[in-house]
Amino acid sequence: MNNKLCDIAILIPAFNPDEKLLKLLFEIHQQKGFNQDIIIINDGSEDDLIFSKIQQNYSKVKILTHEKNRGKGQSLKTGFNFILTNKTNIKGVATIDSDGQHKVVDLKKLEHHFMKHMNDLIIGSRNFGKDVPLRSKVGNIVTNQLVNLLTGIKVSDTQTGLRIIPIRYIKQLITFSSNRYEFEFDMLLATKKAGINIREVPIQTVYLDNNATSHFRVIADSLSIYSRFFKFAFSGMGSFLIDIVCFYIFIYLMVGKSGNAILLATIIARLCSAIFNYIMNKKFVFSASNSQPLIKYVVLMLSQMLISGLLTTLLTHLARQMYETGWITLIKIIVDSFLFLISYQIQKHIVFKKVVRSNAA
């Protein structure tokens, strides 16, 4: 099986690397019979000394250079494009960080798993125990749970850089718009649409100097990673406020005057907020470019509106002592909060679902 490892290229994005990158390359080349392609992306580093040493010691290592820093995602895409253009025999690409956080023995574990599952995305999953820096532990736990909640994808380490990606998925990844750390996050989120299975392989958890060498920008890159969820939350909150304000006004005007006041107020309020919500989600959250989602969205909106009205009415009748405008509105807020999470799943996977087109010839 080892003779087939040459079908896996090794891609290393590097921004201002130090001696750890040289150590990584040394350990990779120390493997018996090593004959894999290695591509390193110099992502606008301030000093070329390390790269000069690499060229002197490893003539077969290909170094591609960005004149200025363009982000980890763009570095990976630059490497992917080079491999697709120049390496026709490659079946998968292993990505590994340059800062010493990944061990060659773990890279080999992923490679052997990939040889058995060459159509799957293989990721190295770390164990976030007590020795892991707090910012890394909290960031990973929050992200993992958020992904599971909103997409149904269960991955224990969403931010790992040690992965092996099948070539058929790489042809789609190069079309992604994300260019920085969120690119690796989007890679996981898009697997269901692309029909790619994720396989996790346990690896060592290595944090050197409390993760001081990481170029991950805690605030900026976290915002980029969570941007899709933030956009949906903003769209939902805006629609929610429009809906609640309209509902409160109409329930105030109609309560006591109609037996169907709650349902009528729900319908009117939801129609007022639906236009705003549809435009926001179509243009900014899911970036759908055609008009086909409109019918699906109308069906979803009507169903959600009906369920919201009926549940709010039912819960209000079950607590008759709270049959006042303010309490009715509070019950509606609780009901719609649960419907919000369900709506995200339906809009992502059905209403605004993109058709994945293969780039294969």
QUIGI-V954363 format. One record per helix or strand. SS is the DSSP state (H for helix, E for strand). FROM is the first residue (numbers start at 1). LEN is the number of residues. Records with the same first field share a line. If there is no record, write none. Layout:
# QUIGI-V954363
SS = FROM-LEN, FROM-LEN
This chain:
# QUIGI-V954363
H = 2-6, 19-11, 49-9, 72-15, 104-13, 134-18, 167-7, 182-8, 191-4, 208-4, 218-8, 227-28, 261-25, 293-26, 320-3, 325-27
E = 8-7, 38-6, 62-5, 92-4, 121-5, 163-4, 198-5
